[in-house]
Amino acid sequence: MAEILALGISHYPPLLWPDKNMSGLLKAMMRNPNLPEALKTPAGWSKEMQKEWGDDEGETAAAGHREQMVDWTRKARQALDDFNPDFVLLWGDDQYENFKEDIVPPYCVNAHPEFRFHNFPNNIWEEPVEKEFVLPGVAQAGKLLASELIKAGFDTSYSYKPLHHPLGHAFTNAIFYLDYDRSGFDYPILPVSINCYGRHVISQKGGLPSFEKELTEDDLDPPAPTPARLFDMGAETARILSESKYRVALVASSSWSHAFLTKKNHYLWPDIPADRALFEAMACGEYTSWRDYPASAIEDCGQQEVLNWSCLIGALNELGRGKPDVAAFVETWIFNSNKAFLISKP
């Protein structure tokens, strides 16, 4: 049987920019005219949140947050290099990039021959937007995966070329961060896009909430795939690839609950208790509890992007893995989302 490495990382966009900009999403949410009066200044926040904010609007805390994220991502990269896979399969959300009004599948295997993309302006590496990154795809492996998933009862979408966008940021940022030290990243990739945003993928364009109009049930889209379905799809993916000729790294790319998706917290801070509960189950190897996690909780807790990890956890369960070799949780109140990291070696 083929060997499989499993990794979990974050593609947190503000890591692309200087520390002084990392609290930008919180500042945007503070402009909400419907924000309760008590929360309009740090004086009304929790002590933990005030401490992170400090007297420099979070710039000092951002440096520590970056250090933790980069340290754990470097550990993931070292595990990837030590394993040296034939290709890297990435589960990542499509945030209104290729899943738009013309087609919104539950998930899509991107069996492209290659991927071409650029970095964002003003990035921390000072790379010009004109610089093109080119990575090989694995079209045949993608066709194999899609075919076998369909045979197993998963009605799987697939593509051979981009529809609207070269490659979503869940994938490009994962690659940028795994190559944070710019030593090069040459592994072929197989991105599998997940419709994590569900009811908000079109109505909210996969982004920040509008403060001008409260969305009604009629405005919202159909829901995302359930945690159970993605858990099972991840498990089937692991079975297919473990019986293939390929040596594969499976990577879940996302942060966990997002403040701008957590209405009950007035879009200011993520759902730390909900994330902690999922993390503890994962760290203890209690993987089936992820399959039982209700879809309603995903949306209530702003955990839409955790669905990428549902695929990975299902794969770990199918592979019979015990506790992960590495499991880390990076908590925050002011930087929009909690982050988790995982390494599970064969």
C-alpha positions in Angstrom: 0.0 0.0 0.0 1.1 3.5 -0.7 2.3 5.7 2.2 0.4 8.8 3.1 1.5 11.9 5.1 -1.2 14.1 6.6 -0.7 17.8 7.4 -3.0 20.5 8.6 -2.0 24.2 8.2 -3.5 27.7 7.9 -3.7 29.9 4.8 -4.5 33.0 7.0 -4.3 36.0 4.5 -3.0 38.7 6.9 0.2 36.7 7.3 1.0 38.0 3.8 1.3 41.5 5.1 3.3 43.4 7.8 2.4 43.0 11.5 0.8 46.5 11.6 -1.9 45.3 9.2 -2.8 42.1 10.9 -5.6 43.5 13.0 -7.2 45.1 9.8 -10.2 42.7 9.8 -11.1 43.6 13.4 -10.9 47.3 12.5 -13.2 46.7 9.6 -15.7 45.0 11.8 -15.5 47.8 14.4 -17.0 50.1 11.7 -20.3 48.1 12.0 -23.0 50.7 12.7 -25.0 48.0 14.5 -22.3 47.1 17.0 -23.4 47.4 20.6 -22.2 50.6 22.2 -20.2 48.7 24.8 -18.1 47.0 22.1 -17.2 50.0 20.1 -14.1 50.6 22.1 -11.6 48.2 23.7 -12.9 49.2 27.2 -15.9 46.9 26.6 -13.9 43.9 25.4 -12.8 40.9 27.4 -9.4 41.2 29.3 -7.9 38.7 26.9 -8.9 40.7 23.9 -7.7 44.0 25.5 -4.3 42.4 26.3 -3.8 41.4 22.7 -4.9 44.8 21.4 -2.4 46.4 23.8 -1.5 50.1 23.3 -0.5 49.6 19.6 -3.7 48.2 18.1 -2.3 44.6 18.2 1.0 45.2 16.4 3.1 43.7 19.1 0.8 40.7 19.5 0.8 40.3 15.7 4.6 39.6 15.8 4.0 36.8 18.3 1.1 35.4 16.4 3.2 35.4 13.2 6.1 33.7 15.0 3.9 30.8 16.2 2.2 30.3 12.8 5.5 30.3 10.9 7.2 28.0 13.4 4.4 25.4 13.1 4.3 25.8 9.3 8.0 25.2 9.1 7.6 22.0 11.0 5.0 20.9 8.5 7.3 21.8 5.6 10.1 19.8 7.2 7.8 16.8 7.5 6.8 17.3 3.8 10.4 17.4 2.7 11.4 14.3 4.8 8.4 12.4 3.2 9.1 13.6 -0.3 5.7 12.9 -1.9 4.9 12.3 -5.5 2.3 15.1 -5.1 0.5 17.1 -2.5 -3.3 17.0 -2.4 -4.7 20.2 -0.8 -8.2 20.5 0.6 -9.2 24.2 0.6 -12.3 26.3 0.4 -13.3 28.2 -2.7 -14.2 31.7 -1.4 -16.1 33.0 -4.4 -13.1 32.4 -6.7 -14.2 29.7 -9.1 -17.5 28.8 -7.3 -19.7 31.7 -8.5 -23.2 32.3 -9.8 -22.7 30.0 -12.8 -21.8 26.9 -10.8 -21.4 26.0 -7.2 -20.5 22.3 -6.7 -20.1 20.8 -3.2 -16.5 20.0 -4.1 -14.3 19.8 -7.1 -11.1 17.9 -8.0 -8.9 20.2 -10.0 -7.1 17.8 -12.4 -5.1 20.5 -14.2 -1.8 19.9 -16.0 -0.3 23.0 -14.3 -1.1 26.0 -12.1 0.0 29.5 -12.7 -0.6 32.3 -10.2 0.8 35.5 -8.7 1.4 36.8 -5.2 -0.6 39.7 -3.7 0.6 43.3 -3.8 2.6 44.6 -0.8 3.5 41.1 0.4 6.1 40.6 3.1 8.6 39.0 0.6 8.4 42.2 -1.5 7.7 40.0 -4.5 6.3 41.9 -7.5 2.8 41.0 -8.6 4.3 40.4 -12.1 6.3 37.4 -10.7 4.6 34.2 -11.9 4.6 31.0 -9.9 4.2 27.8 -11.9 3.6 24.4 -10.3 2.9 21.1 -12.1 -0.5 19.5 -11.6 -1.2 15.7 -11.6 -4.0 15.4 -14.1 -4.0 11.6 -14.3 -4.0 11.2 -10.5 -6.9 13.7 -10.4 -8.9 11.8 -12.9 -8.2 8.6 -11.0 -9.4 10.2 -7.8 -12.5 11.7 -9.3 -13.4 8.4 -11.1 -13.0 6.3 -7.9 -14.9 8.7 -5.8 -17.8 8.6 -8.3 -17.7 4.8 -8.3 -17.9 4.9 -4.5 -21.1 7.0 -4.6 -19.6 10.5 -4.3 -21.0 12.6 -7.1 -17.7 14.5 -7.7 -17.2 17.5 -9.8 -13.9 17.9 -11.6 -12.1 20.4 -13.8 -9.3 20.5 -16.3 -8.8 24.3 -16.3 -9.7 27.3 -14.2 -13.1 28.8 -14.6 -12.7 32.3 -13.2 -9.6 32.4 -11.1 -6.2 30.7 -11.6 -6.1 29.2 -8.2 -7.9 30.1 -5.0 -6.1 31.7 -2.1 -6.6 28.7 0.2 -4.2 26.9 -2.1 -1.8 29.7 -3.1 -1.3 30.9 0.4 -0.7 27.4 1.7 2.1 27.1 -0.9 3.5 30.5 0.0 3.5 29.7 3.7 5.0 26.2 3.3 7.7 28.1 1.4 7.8 31.0 3.8 11.7 31.0 3.8 11.6 31.0 -0.1 13.7 27.9 -0.5 11.5 26.7 -3.3 8.4 24.6 -3.6 8.4 22.2 -6.6 5.9 19.4 -5.5 3.1 18.8 -8.0 -0.3 19.7 -6.5 -3.8 18.4 -6.7 -6.2 21.0 -5.3 -9.6 19.8 -4.2 -11.9 22.8 -3.7 -14.6 22.6 -1.0 -17.7 24.7 -0.9 -17.2 25.6 2.8 -19.1 28.9 2.7 -22.4 27.3 1.7 -25.2 29.7 2.5 -22.8 32.7 2.2 -20.8 31.7 -0.9 -22.9 33.8 -3.3 -25.1 35.9 -0.9 -22.0 37.2 0.9 -19.6 36.6 -2.0 -17.5 34.4 0.3 -16.4 37.5 2.2 -17.2 40.0 4.9 -20.8 40.6 5.9 -22.6 43.7 4.6 -23.7 46.1 7.3 -26.1 47.8 5.0 -28.6 44.9 4.8 -29.4 42.0 7.0 -29.6 38.9 4.9 -32.9 37.0 5.1 -33.5 33.3 4.5 -34.5 34.1 1.0 -31.2 35.8 0.4 -29.1 32.8 1.5 -27.8 30.1 -0.7 -28.2 26.3 -0.2 -26.0 24.9 2.5 -22.4 23.5 2.4 -21.8 19.8 2.4 -22.2 18.4 5.9 -19.2 17.5 8.1 -20.3 13.8 7.9 -20.3 13.9 4.1 -16.8 15.5 3.9 -15.5 13.2 6.6 -16.6 10.2 4.5 -15.2 11.8 1.3 -11.9 12.3 3.0 -11.9 8.7 4.2 -12.7 7.4 0.7 -9.9 9.6 -0.7 -7.4 8.1 1.7 -8.6 4.6 0.7 -8.2 5.3 -3.0 -4.8 6.8 -2.7 -3.5 4.2 -0.2 -4.2 1.6 -2.9 -2.7 3.6 -5.7 0.9 3.8 -6.9 1.3 7.3 -5.5 3.1 8.5 -2.4 0.9 11.4 -1.3 0.8 14.2 1.2 -2.8 15.1 2.2 -3.1 18.7 3.4 -6.0 20.6 5.0 -5.6 24.3 4.4 -7.6 26.7 6.6 -7.9 28.6 9.8 -10.8 27.6 12.1 -13.7 29.8 13.3 -13.7 33.2 11.7 -14.8 36.4 13.5 -16.4 37.8 10.4 -18.6 34.7 10.1 -19.5 34.6 13.8 -22.7 36.7 14.2 -23.2 35.8 17.8 -19.9 37.5 18.6 -20.9 40.6 16.7 -18.2 39.6 14.1 -15.4 40.8 16.4 -13.8 37.5 17.7 -13.8 33.9 16.8 -15.6 31.1 18.7 -12.7 29.9 20.9 -14.6 27.4 23.0 -16.0 25.6 19.9 -12.6 25.5 18.2 -11.0 24.2 21.4 -13.5 21.4 21.7 -12.8 20.2 18.1 -9.1 20.5 18.6 -9.1 18.5 21.8 -11.1 15.7 20.0 -8.6 15.8 17.2 -5.5 15.8 19.4 -6.8 12.9 21.4 -7.5 10.9 18.2 -11.3 10.9 18.8 -11.9 11.4 15.1 -15.4 10.0 14.8 -16.7 12.9 16.9 -15.9 15.1 13.9 -18.2 13.1 11.7 -21.0 13.6 14.2 -20.5 17.4 14.5 -23.7 19.1 13.4 -23.8 21.3 10.3 -25.8 23.8 12.3 -22.9 24.3 14.7 -20.5 24.9 11.8 -22.4 28.0 10.8 -23.4 29.2 14.3 -19.7 29.1 15.4 -18.3 30.7 12.2 -16.4 27.4 11.5 -17.2 27.1 7.8 -13.5 26.6 6.8 -13.1 23.8 9.4 -14.9 21.7 6.7 -11.6 21.4 4.9 -10.3 19.7 8.0 -13.3 17.3 8.1 -11.8 15.7 5.0 -8.4 15.3 6.6 -9.9 13.9 9.8 -11.9 11.4 7.9 -8.7 10.4 6.1 -6.9 9.9 9.4 -9.7 7.8 10.7 -9.7 5.6 7.5 -6.0 5.1 7.8 -6.3 3.9 11.4 -4.1 6.7 12.7 -4.0 7.3 16.5 -3.2 10.6 18.0 -1.3 12.9 15.5 2.4 13.2 15.9 2.0 17.0 16.2 -1.1 19.0 17.1 -1.0 22.6 17.9 -3.6 25.3 18.5 -2.8 29.0 18.1 -5.5 31.1 19.9 -6.4 34.7 19.2 -9.2 37.2 20.0 -8.2 40.0 17.6 -6.7 38.3 14.6 -10.0 37.0 13.1 -9.4 33.3 13.4 -7.9 30.6 15.5 -5.3 28.4 13.8 -4.6 24.7 14.1 -1.6 22.6 12.9 -1.3 18.9 12.5 1.3 16.4 11.4 0.6 12.7 11.1 3.3 10.5 9.7 2.8 7.1 8.1 
